[in-house]
Amino acid sequence: MSIINFLIAVLALVIALKAYAKAGGDTENIKQQINNLREKTAEALDKAEKSIRPKDL
């Protein structure tokens, strides 16, 4: 359940950043931070998958 909450929070962050950019905010630094966040999210999902799936398969 916490993974779903995390994904919802990341989605809300992306939507907020898009609104910020549309309002004229500087997005170069934010784009780099989003890419770092995507990598961390992918790593977290990979770890969650490995902990949930059986290792015998």
N, C-alpha and C positions, 0 to 999 in steps of 0.2 A: 504494500500500500504506500510505503514511503517513496518508492520509485515513481509511482504515478504522481504523487504530490510534487516530486522534484521535476518531473517532465512538464507538469502544468506551470510550475514556477518559471522554468526556462522559456516556455512558450510565451508567458506573460511578459518576460523580459524582452524577448525579441519583438513583440508587438509594441511595447513601450519605446524601444529604440527606433523602430520604424516611424512611429509618430514623432519622436524627437528629431529625426532626420528630415521628415517632411516639414517640420516647423522651422527648419533652417539651421539646425545644430550641426556642429562639426562631428563627422562620423569616422574619420580615418583611424583614430585611436580606438574607438569603440568597435570597429570592424575587427581589429586585431584581438581585442578582448573577447569578442563573440567567437572567433575561431578557436581561441584557447579554451573557452567554455565548451564548445562542441567536442573538442578532443577529450576533455575531462568527462563529459557526459558519455561519450562512446566508451571510454575506459570503465566508467562506473557500470554501464549496462553490460559490458563484457564480464565484469566481475560478478554481477548479479546473475547473469545467465549461467556462469560456471558454478555458482553456489546452488542454483536451483536444479539444474539438469544433473542426472546421474552420470557418474564418471565412466560407467561400464559401457555406455553406448558409444 
